[in-house]
Amino acid sequence: MTEKTMNKCAALFKVTIMLLPLGLAGCASEPDLSRLNAKVDAAQTMAREAQDTANEALMKANTLQNTQSEAIRRADTAQQSANAAQRTANQAIRAANANNGG
């Protein structure tokens, strides 16, 4: 899930959590409301923990992506160096062949 999608889901979850007690308040007794509030609090805590975990995973993914980008950049540089070395070797072979009458 992208960060934008996770934020939308978190917002929708929060709105649902806030509206649920209001919808049930008319038909619930005081003990029922207390239990419901406890469940809502627990759900909010889990949602916060899930958001924290998602944020941490996103940071790790970004770090890995940066590492991968750096590895690709270094591989490209190494390939360019190898290509230049090959060109130099080819020129040396041609020069040696020309000096040997070939």
All heavy atoms as an XYZ file, in Angstrom:
745
protein
N       0.836     -1.172      0.000
C       0.000      0.000      0.000
C       0.883      1.237      0.000
O       1.896      1.268      0.673
C      -0.852      0.022      1.263
C      -2.304     -0.222      0.981
S      -3.412      0.245      2.301
C      -3.277     -1.078      3.425
N       0.458      2.266     -0.726
C       1.233      3.486     -0.724
C       0.903      4.289      0.523
O      -0.094      4.045      1.209
C       0.910      4.332     -1.972
O      -0.456      4.745     -1.895
C       1.165      3.552     -3.243
N       1.760      5.259      0.789
C       1.557      6.087      1.979
C       0.241      6.859      1.868
O      -0.496      6.979      2.847
C       2.730      7.056      2.129
C       2.652      7.880      3.385
C       3.865      8.774      3.563
O       4.727      8.819      2.682
O       3.928      9.429      4.607
N      -0.085      7.315      0.666
C      -1.333      8.060      0.462
C      -2.540      7.179      0.761
O      -3.480      7.601      1.430
C      -1.373      8.578     -0.977
C      -2.504      9.521     -1.254
C      -2.394     10.068     -2.667
C      -3.487     11.050     -2.969
N      -3.420     11.582     -4.316
N      -2.498      5.949      0.292
C      -3.599      5.008      0.538
C      -3.712      4.692      2.015
O      -4.815      4.632      2.565
C      -3.381      3.713     -0.261
O      -3.267      4.050     -1.648
C      -4.536      2.760     -0.086
N      -2.553      4.489      2.672
C      -2.582      4.190      4.100
C      -3.163      5.362      4.885
O      -3.931      5.160      5.825
C      -1.159      3.870      4.600
C      -0.664      2.512      4.142
S       0.885      2.005      4.890
C       2.008      3.234      4.284
N      -2.818      6.584      4.487
C      -3.349      7.757      5.181
C      -4.863      7.863      4.998
O      -5.586      8.208      5.930
C      -2.663      9.030      4.690
C      -1.240      9.131      5.178
O      -0.858      8.486      6.149
N      -0.432      9.933      4.514
N      -5.343      7.552      3.791
C      -6.786      7.585      3.543
C      -7.501      6.529      4.378
O      -8.545      6.783      4.965
C      -7.080      7.376      2.061
C      -6.770      8.575      1.198
C      -7.135      8.309     -0.241
C      -6.812      9.501     -1.121
N      -7.142      9.254     -2.521
N      -6.919      5.333      4.433
C      -7.515      4.255      5.233
C      -7.538      4.625      6.715
O      -8.524      4.393      7.407
C      -6.754      2.951      5.033
S      -7.018      2.209      3.415
N      -6.449      5.220      7.175
C      -6.373      5.612      8.584
C      -7.430      6.677      8.886
O      -8.102      6.624      9.921
C      -4.973      6.116      8.916
N      -7.596      7.635      7.981
C      -8.589      8.688      8.188
C     -10.004      8.104      8.208
O     -10.818      8.460      9.067
C      -8.466      9.752      7.102
N     -10.289      7.202      7.273
C     -11.606      6.565      7.223
C     -11.852      5.757      8.494
O     -12.944      5.799      9.068
C     -11.704      5.656      5.992
C     -13.021      4.905      5.806
C     -14.181      5.883      5.659
C     -12.943      4.006      4.587
N     -10.838      5.051      8.955
C     -10.953      4.261     10.177
C     -11.251      5.174     11.369
O     -12.116      4.875     12.185
C      -9.657      3.470     10.404
C      -9.694      2.602     11.627
C     -10.451      1.446     11.646
C      -8.978      2.944     12.764
C     -10.490      0.642     12.763
C      -9.012      2.148     13.888
C      -9.771      0.991     13.894
N     -10.556      6.295     11.457
C     -10.774      7.232     12.566
C     -12.193      7.785     12.560
O     -12.822      7.877     13.615
C      -9.754      8.369     12.506
C      -8.351      7.932     12.885
C      -7.369      9.070     12.747
C      -5.946      8.596     12.998
N      -4.969      9.664     12.784
N     -12.685      8.156     11.382
C     -14.049      8.686     11.283
C     -15.054      7.607     11.702
O     -15.993      7.880     12.451
C     -14.334      9.183      9.851
C     -15.816      9.485      9.662
C     -13.515     10.427      9.553
N     -14.831      6.398     11.242
C     -15.726      5.293     11.604
C     -15.716      5.064     13.103
O     -16.773      4.898     13.724
C     -15.297      3.997     10.878
O     -15.324      4.243      9.472
C     -16.220      2.851     11.209
N     -14.538      5.075     13.693
C     -14.405      4.864     15.133
C     -15.119      5.981     15.906
O     -15.716      5.738     16.947
C     -12.915      4.791     15.525
C     -12.290      3.510     14.963
C     -12.730      4.841     17.020
C     -12.904      2.226     15.487
N     -15.069      7.196     15.396
C     -15.721      8.306     16.094
C     -17.239      8.264     15.958
O     -17.961      8.623     16.874
C     -15.183      9.635     15.564
C     -13.789      9.956     16.021
S     -13.304     11.583     15.475
C     -11.806     11.201     14.613
N     -17.720      7.842     14.806
C     -19.169      7.849     14.560
C     -19.880      6.633     15.153
O     -21.056      6.727     15.511
C     -19.453      7.922     13.061
C     -19.064      9.229     12.374
C     -19.360      9.136     10.884
C     -19.791     10.417     12.986
N     -19.197      5.538     15.264
C     -19.816      4.323     15.785
C     -20.417      4.520     17.174
O     -21.587      4.171     17.389
C     -18.798      3.176     15.778
C     -19.323      1.818     16.216
C     -20.414      1.337     15.263
C     -18.179      0.813     16.267
N     -19.696      5.095     18.133
C     -20.307      5.289     19.449
C     -21.531      6.211     19.410
O     -22.496      5.992     20.136
C     -19.196      5.918     20.281
C     -17.940      5.569     19.584
C     -18.291      5.459     18.132
N     -21.500      7.206     18.533
C     -22.640      8.123     18.437
C     -23.880      7.386     17.929
O     -24.987      7.613     18.404
C     -22.307      9.285     17.505
C     -21.206     10.234     17.996
C     -20.907     11.267     16.915
C     -21.610     10.905     19.299
N     -23.691      6.500     16.963
C     -24.815      5.754     16.419
C     -25.390      4.761     17.417
O     -26.597      4.489     17.421
N     -24.545      4.235     18.272
C     -25.002      3.240     19.235
C     -25.445      3.851     20.567
O     -26.054      3.155     21.381
C     -23.875      2.229     19.495
C     -23.434      1.400     18.299
C     -22.260      0.528     18.675
C     -24.580      0.555     17.763
N     -25.157      5.099     20.775
C     -25.429      5.724     22.072
C     -26.914      5.719     22.432
O     -27.279      5.577     23.598
C     -24.902      7.153     22.082
N     -27.780      5.833     21.440
C     -29.208      5.882     21.723
C     -29.782      4.566     22.222
O     -30.812      4.553     22.900
N     -29.135      3.446     21.938
C     -29.705      2.155     22.311
C     -28.809      1.381     23.278
O     -29.045      0.212     23.530
C     -29.986      1.325     21.058
S     -28.520      0.958     20.099
N     -27.809      2.016     23.818
C     -26.873      1.292     24.678
C     -26.991      1.773     26.118
O     -27.278      2.931     26.386
C     -25.458      1.513     24.183
N     -26.762      0.870     27.047
C     -26.758      1.227     28.461
C     -25.375      1.739     28.838
O     -24.425      1.659     28.063
C     -27.115     -0.003     29.295
O     -26.078     -0.966     29.183
N     -25.252      2.255     30.050
C     -23.967      2.794     30.523
C     -22.860      1.743     30.510
O     -21.772      2.025     30.013
C     -24.147      3.384     31.930
C     -22.925      4.128     32.443
C     -22.597      5.363     31.612
O     -23.513      6.020     31.101
O     -21.395      5.660     31.479
N     -23.082      0.529     31.016
C     -22.019     -0.490     30.936
C     -21.657     -0.838     29.488
O     -20.497     -1.068     29.173
C     -22.609     -1.705     31.654
C     -23.667     -1.156     32.548
C     -24.211      0.050     31.833
N     -22.691     -0.854     28.635
C     -22.413     -1.130     27.219
C     -21.527     -0.039     26.623
O     -20.603     -0.319     25.866
C     -23.717     -1.204     26.414
C     -24.535     -2.440     26.738
O     -23.946     -3.427     27.237
O     -25.756     -2.409     26.488
N     -21.834      1.204     26.981
C     -21.034      2.326     26.470
C     -19.609      2.269     26.996
O     -18.654      2.554     26.262
C     -21.681      3.663     26.846
C     -22.959      4.015     26.098
C     -23.539      5.326     26.611
C     -22.692      4.110     24.604
N     -19.456      1.888     28.247
C     -18.113      1.764     28.812
C     -17.309      0.701     28.075
O     -16.135      0.906     27.751
C     -18.179      1.426     30.301
O     -18.765      2.484     31.008
N     -17.938     -0.431     27.818
C     -17.257     -1.506     27.081
C     -16.937     -1.056     25.652
O     -15.861     -1.327     25.133
C     -18.111     -2.769     27.065
C     -18.044     -3.553     28.372
C     -18.644     -4.947     28.230
N     -20.071     -4.940     27.918
C     -21.049     -4.866     28.823
N     -20.757     -4.801     30.109
N     -22.316     -4.850     28.451
N     -17.889     -0.358     25.050
C     -17.683      0.133     23.693
C     -16.541      1.137     23.651
O     -15.683      1.085     22.767
C     -18.967      0.766     23.149
C     -18.890      1.292     21.724
C     -18.534      0.172     20.758
C     -20.203      1.932     21.334
N     -16.510      2.040     24.625
C     -15.415      3.020     24.681
C     -14.068      2.321     24.854
O     -13.076      2.733     24.251
C     -15.648      4.024     25.807
C     -16.683      5.063     25.439
O     -16.883      5.347     24.270
N     -17.350      5.616     26.433
N     -14.037      1.292     25.660
C     -12.793      0.536     25.849
C     -12.364     -0.112     24.539
O     -11.174     -0.108     24.196
C     -12.972     -0.514     26.938
N     -13.341     -0.653     23.801
C     -13.015     -1.266     22.513
C     -12.552     -0.224     21.506
O     -11.631     -0.471     20.723
C     -14.223     -2.031     21.974
C     -14.512     -3.306     22.732
C     -15.701     -4.041     22.152
C     -15.978     -5.311     22.946
N     -17.119     -6.065     22.386
N     -13.193      0.934     21.535
C     -12.796      2.019     20.636
C     -11.371      2.460     20.962
O     -10.541      2.640     20.065
C     -13.781      3.206     20.730
C     -13.221      4.444     20.042
C     -15.115      2.820     20.122
N     -11.081      2.618     22.241
C      -9.722      3.005     22.647
C      -8.707      1.960     22.195
O      -7.632      2.299     21.687
C      -9.644      3.181     24.165
C     -10.381      4.421     24.649
O     -10.673      5.303     23.811
O     -10.672      4.487     25.863
N      -9.041      0.701     22.362
C      -8.136     -0.375     21.939
C      -7.943     -0.344     20.421
O      -6.826     -0.513     19.930
C      -8.675     -1.730     22.386
N      -9.023     -0.108     19.693
C      -8.938     -0.047     18.229
C      -8.084      1.133     17.789
O      -7.278      1.022     16.860
C     -10.333      0.045     17.615
N      -8.247      2.268     18.459
C      -7.436      3.430     18.120
C      -5.958      3.170     18.409
O      -5.092      3.549     17.627
C      -7.923      4.659     18.889
C      -9.240      5.192     18.365
C      -9.774      6.335     19.202
O      -9.523      6.413     20.395
N     -10.523      7.217     18.571
N      -5.691      2.503     19.511
C      -4.308      2.165     19.850
C      -3.718      1.237     18.794
O      -2.589      1.450     18.332
C      -4.240      1.512     21.246
O      -4.716      2.455     22.210
C      -2.823      1.102     21.599
N      -4.478      0.228     18.394
C      -3.997     -0.686     17.357
C      -3.781      0.052     16.039
O      -2.817     -0.216     15.324
C      -4.970     -1.845     17.167
C      -4.902     -2.871     18.281
S      -5.746     -4.431     17.930
C      -7.363     -3.927     17.414
N      -4.686      0.976     15.726
C      -4.553      1.740     14.487
C      -3.286      2.589     14.514
O      -2.565      2.667     13.514
C      -5.781      2.619     14.267
N      -3.023      3.224     15.655
C      -1.793      4.028     15.779
C      -0.557      3.140     15.634
O       0.410      3.508     14.958
C      -1.764      4.775     17.107
C      -2.603      6.052     17.126
C      -2.337      6.880     18.382
N      -2.850      6.254     19.587
C      -4.091      6.352     20.029
N      -4.969      7.057     19.349
N      -4.461      5.748     21.135
N      -0.582      1.983     16.273
C       0.549      1.057     16.186
C       0.736      0.571     14.741
O       1.867      0.469     14.261
C       0.356     -0.118     17.129
C       0.482      0.259     18.591
C       0.066     -0.860     19.540
O      -0.388     -1.931     19.074
O       0.205     -0.655     20.763
N      -0.369      0.292     14.075
C      -0.287     -0.148     12.675
C       0.272      0.965     11.798
O       1.098      0.718     10.910
C      -1.663     -0.577     12.171
N      -0.141      2.194     12.067
C       0.370      3.339     11.294
C       1.862      3.513     11.544
O       2.635      3.757     10.613
C      -0.389      4.624     11.673
C       0.014      5.833     10.843
C      -0.390      5.689      9.392
O      -1.518      5.336      9.097
N       0.523      5.954      8.480
N       2.282      3.371     12.797
C       3.708      3.468     13.126
C       4.504      2.382     12.406
O       5.575      2.639     11.855
C       3.932      3.365     14.637
C       3.422      4.580     15.392
O       3.170      5.630     14.758
O       3.269      4.475     16.636
N       3.971      1.161     12.409
C       4.638      0.051     11.728
C       4.721      0.313     10.228
O       5.761      0.079      9.605
C       3.896     -1.267     12.001
O       3.870     -1.495     13.417
C       4.560     -2.439     11.314
N       3.637      0.816      9.667
C       3.622      1.129      8.230
C       4.631      2.225      7.906
O       5.344      2.140      6.896
C       2.218      1.549      7.799
N       4.704      3.235      8.751
C       5.671      4.322      8.523
C       7.102      3.803      8.598
O       7.958      4.187      7.797
C       5.459      5.447      9.533
C       4.195      6.233      9.253
O       3.667      6.218      8.151
N       3.699      6.915     10.263
N       7.358      2.932      9.547
C       8.688      2.346      9.689
C       9.040      1.502      8.460
O      10.158      1.574      7.939
C       8.756      1.491     10.954
C      10.141      0.964     11.256
C      10.189      0.188     12.561
O       9.420      0.505     13.491
O      11.001     -0.745     12.640
N       8.079      0.720      7.988
C       8.309     -0.099      6.791
C       8.579      0.782      5.580
O       9.444      0.469      4.754
C       7.113     -1.006      6.540
N       7.862      1.882      5.483
C       8.057      2.808      4.370
C       9.451      3.424      4.426
O      10.123      3.542      3.395
C       6.983      3.896      4.395
C       7.007      4.903      3.251
C       6.828      4.192      1.913
C       5.904      5.932      3.447
N       9.897      3.808      5.620
C      11.245      4.362      5.758
C      12.298      3.340      5.339
O      13.263      3.662      4.645
C      11.498      4.834      7.191
C      10.790      6.118      7.548
S      11.278      6.854      9.132
C      11.302      5.473     10.236
N      12.108      2.071      5.758
C      13.054      1.019      5.384
C      13.051      0.798      3.875
O      14.103      0.616      3.262
C      12.730     -0.272      6.120
C      13.089     -0.228      7.592
C      12.753     -1.525      8.288
C      13.099     -1.454      9.778
N      12.768     -2.696     10.477
N      11.871      0.823      3.275
C      11.771      0.646      1.823
C      12.476      1.789      1.094
O      13.168      1.560      0.101
C      10.306      0.556      1.399
N      12.301      3.002      1.590
C      12.969      4.149      0.977
C      14.485      4.020      1.093
O      15.214      4.324      0.151
C      12.495      5.454      1.615
C      11.096      5.818      1.186
O      10.603      5.370      0.155
N      10.423      6.634      1.989
N      14.956      3.566      2.254
C      16.392      3.370      2.452
C      16.923      2.319      1.483
O      17.975      2.504      0.859
C      16.683      2.953      3.909
O      16.245      4.006      4.773
C      18.160      2.702      4.134
N      16.187      1.215      1.347
C      16.601      0.167      0.414
C      16.605      0.667     -1.025
O      17.503      0.335     -1.805
C      15.688     -1.053      0.546
C      15.843     -1.843      1.843
C      14.763     -2.919      1.936
C      17.223     -2.474      1.935
N      15.623      1.481     -1.366
C      15.557      2.017     -2.724
C      16.751      2.937     -2.979
O      17.356      2.897     -4.055
C      14.247      2.769     -2.936
C      14.056      3.234     -4.372
C      12.699      3.858     -4.604
O      11.999      4.199     -3.673
N      12.331      3.997     -5.851
N      17.113      3.746     -1.983
C      18.271      4.620     -2.132
C      19.553      3.801     -2.285
O      20.426      4.134     -3.094
C      18.387      5.571     -0.944
C      17.278      6.599     -0.917
O      16.646      6.874     -1.930
N      17.013      7.166      0.245
N      19.665      2.726     -1.515
C      20.834      1.851     -1.611
C      20.897      1.208     -2.992
O      21.967      1.126     -3.605
C      20.774      0.769     -0.512
O      20.747      1.415      0.766
C      21.959     -0.163     -0.576
N      19.746      0.771     -3.475
C      19.697      0.161     -4.799
C      20.094      1.172     -5.876
O      20.854      0.838     -6.788
C      18.289     -0.369     -5.074
C      18.145     -1.006     -6.445
C      16.714     -1.390     -6.763
O      15.785     -0.798     -6.231
N      16.527     -2.363     -7.620
N      19.606      2.389     -5.764
C      19.946      3.426     -6.743
C      21.447      3.698     -6.744
O      22.057      3.858     -7.807
C      19.173      4.716     -6.446
O      17.791      4.501     -6.606
N      22.034      3.734     -5.558
C      23.481      3.955     -5.456
C      24.243      2.779     -6.077
O      25.241      2.971     -6.777
C      23.885      4.134     -3.992
C      25.375      4.307     -3.768
C      25.972      5.551     -4.410
O      25.229      6.474     -4.802
O      27.214      5.584     -4.537
N      23.785      1.551     -5.853
C      24.438      0.373     -6.434
C      24.354      0.412     -7.965
O      25.330      0.088     -8.654
C      23.799     -0.902     -5.892
N      23.220      0.822     -8.481
C      23.055      0.933     -9.936
C      23.994      1.995    -10.493
O      24.638      1.792    -11.530
C      21.585      1.221    -10.299
C      20.727     -0.008    -10.028
C      21.447      1.658    -11.753
C      19.236      0.243    -10.122
N      24.089      3.128     -9.796
C      24.990      4.201    -10.244
C      26.430      3.700    -10.274
O      27.167      3.927    -11.237
C      24.868      5.415     -9.320
C      25.651      6.638     -9.821
C      25.728      7.734     -8.778
N      26.498      7.356     -7.615
C      27.838      7.236     -7.566
N      28.549      7.436     -8.642
N      28.452      6.898     -6.444
N      26.837      2.979     -9.244
C      28.206      2.458     -9.203
C      28.433      1.407    -10.288
O      29.517      1.345    -10.883
C      28.497      1.865     -7.822
C      28.634      2.933     -6.761
C      28.957      2.329     -5.419
N      29.041      3.357     -4.390
C      29.467      3.140     -3.172
N      29.851      1.941     -2.795
N      29.507      4.135     -2.301
N      27.439      0.584    -10.536
C      27.563     -0.421    -11.602
C      27.701      0.256    -12.962
O      28.496     -0.185    -13.806
C      26.362     -1.357    -11.581
N      26.941      1.324    -13.174
C      27.047      2.070    -14.435
C      28.448      2.662    -14.592
O      29.043      2.597    -15.675
C      26.000      3.189    -14.497
C      24.594      2.668    -14.731
O      24.445      1.502    -15.157
O      23.645      3.440    -14.486
N      28.975      3.226    -13.521
C      30.323      3.799    -13.553
C      31.357      2.713    -13.849
O      32.274      2.910    -14.661
C      30.645      4.495    -12.213
O      29.690      5.539    -11.999
C      32.032      5.080    -12.198
N      31.203      1.553    -13.214
C      32.126      0.440    -13.456
C      32.036     -0.022    -14.910
O      33.069     -0.328    -15.540
C      31.829     -0.713    -12.506
N      30.830     -0.072    -15.448
C      30.662     -0.475    -16.851
C      31.334      0.527    -17.781
O      31.986      0.129    -18.759
C      29.176     -0.602    -17.192
C      28.906     -1.111    -18.597
C      29.412     -2.523    -18.798
O      29.075     -3.420    -18.049
N      30.236     -2.740    -19.806
N      31.192      1.799    -17.501
C      31.847      2.818    -18.324
C      33.363      2.665    -18.270
O      34.050      2.779    -19.293
C      31.420      4.215    -17.870
C      29.974      4.533    -18.176
C      29.485      5.811    -17.518
O      30.262      6.520    -16.874
N      28.208      6.108    -17.668
N      33.892      2.387    -17.078
C      35.339      2.175    -16.932
C      35.781      0.937    -17.704
O      36.830      0.939    -18.360
C      35.713      2.025    -15.454
O      35.436      3.216    -14.758
N      34.998     -0.120    -17.630
C      35.327     -1.345    -18.368
C      35.299     -1.101    -19.872
O      36.172     -1.592    -20.608
C      34.356     -2.456    -17.987
N      34.316     -0.338    -20.325
C      34.234     -0.012    -21.755
C      35.454      0.792    -22.200
O      36.018      0.544    -23.272
C      32.951      0.751    -22.059
C      31.706     -0.108    -21.937
O      31.785     -1.328    -21.915
N      30.541      0.527    -21.829
N      35.859      1.763    -21.398
C      37.042      2.568    -21.726
C      38.290      1.690    -21.751
O      39.147      1.827    -22.642
C      37.205      3.702    -20.717
N      38.420      0.778    -20.797
C      39.571     -0.132    -20.771
C      39.571     -1.028    -22.010
O      40.630     -1.295    -22.594
C      39.544     -0.974    -19.496
N      38.410     -1.481    -22.422
C      38.312     -2.322    -23.624
C      38.740     -1.540    -24.858
O      39.449     -2.067    -25.716
C      36.886     -2.852    -23.785
C      36.726     -3.812    -24.953
C      37.514     -5.094    -24.752
O      37.381     -5.748    -23.734
N      38.348     -5.445    -25.710
N      38.290     -0.284    -24.956
C      38.686      0.549    -26.094
C      40.204      0.731    -26.118
O      40.837      0.636    -27.176
C      37.972      1.904    -26.038
C      36.513      1.852    -26.457
C      35.920      3.248    -26.648
N      35.972      4.055    -25.436
C      35.029      4.050    -24.491
N      33.975      3.257    -24.615
N      35.145      4.824    -23.432
N      40.805      0.990    -24.954
C      42.262      1.161    -24.867
C      42.982     -0.121    -25.274
O      43.976     -0.082    -26.014
C      42.659      1.575    -23.430
O      41.989      2.794    -23.107
C      44.153      1.765    -23.299
N      42.478     -1.257    -24.812
C      43.083     -2.534    -25.178
C      42.980     -2.776    -26.680
O      43.942     -3.236    -27.315
C      42.413     -3.667    -24.405
N      41.835     -2.467    -27.259
C      41.654     -2.633    -28.706
C      42.618     -1.746    -29.490
O      43.187     -2.176    -30.500
C      40.209     -2.343    -29.105
C      39.245     -3.408    -28.619
O      39.650     -4.523    -28.283
N      37.957     -3.072    -28.571
N      42.789     -0.503    -29.028
C      43.733      0.401    -29.689
C      45.164     -0.147    -29.597
O      45.934     -0.080    -30.563
C      43.667      1.799    -29.062
C      42.396      2.549    -29.388
C      42.262      3.845    -28.589
O      43.038      4.103    -27.667
N      41.270      4.648    -28.946
N      45.514     -0.701    -28.440
C      46.850     -1.265    -28.256
C      47.067     -2.449    -29.189
O      48.163     -2.608    -29.767
C      47.065     -1.669    -26.803
N      46.055     -3.278    -29.331
C      46.167     -4.435    -30.233
C      46.338     -3.960    -31.670
O      47.188     -4.488    -32.414
C      44.930     -5.356    -30.088
C      44.970     -6.046    -28.725
C      44.866     -6.366    -31.218
C      43.681     -6.781    -28.368
N      45.551     -2.973    -32.069
C      45.671     -2.450    -33.424
C      47.059     -1.861    -33.666
O      47.672     -2.074    -34.706
C      44.584     -1.403    -33.708
C      43.214     -1.992    -33.977
C      42.228     -0.985    -34.547
N      41.946      0.102    -33.629
C      41.004      0.087    -32.688
N      40.241     -0.996    -32.540
N      40.814      1.129    -31.906
N      47.568     -1.111    -32.682
C      48.903     -0.521    -32.806
C      49.972     -1.609    -32.882
O      50.911     -1.517    -33.694
C      49.170      0.411    -31.627
N      49.844     -2.646    -32.072
C      50.819     -3.731    -32.099
C      50.777     -4.448    -33.448
O      51.838     -4.806    -33.998
C      50.541     -4.708    -30.954
N      49.585     -4.670    -33.950
C      49.456     -5.328    -35.261
C      50.055     -4.472    -36.362
O      50.713     -4.988    -37.274
C      47.995     -5.633    -35.573
C      47.446     -6.786    -34.727
O      48.212     -7.594    -34.207
N      46.136     -6.851    -34.608
N      49.849     -3.161    -36.288
C      50.392     -2.256    -37.306
C      51.926     -2.246    -37.244
O      52.601     -2.224    -38.259
C      49.849     -0.853    -37.099
N      52.488     -2.300    -36.022
C      53.952     -2.297    -35.867
C      54.558     -3.622    -36.325
O      55.733     -3.663    -36.701
C      54.321     -2.045    -34.404
C      54.098     -0.597    -34.008
O      54.038      0.263    -34.860
N      53.955     -0.362    -32.713
N      53.795     -4.658    -36.289
C      54.286     -5.985    -36.694
C      54.019     -6.262    -38.170
O      54.193     -7.377    -38.623
C      53.652     -7.085    -35.842
C      54.146     -7.043    -34.419
O      55.281     -6.654    -34.155
N      53.310     -7.474    -33.482
N      53.564     -5.257    -38.863
C      53.339     -5.411    -40.295
C      52.021     -6.068    -40.613
O      51.797     -6.541    -41.722
N      51.122     -6.117    -39.642
C      49.865     -6.819    -39.835
C      48.803     -5.925    -40.210
O      47.876     -5.873    -40.783
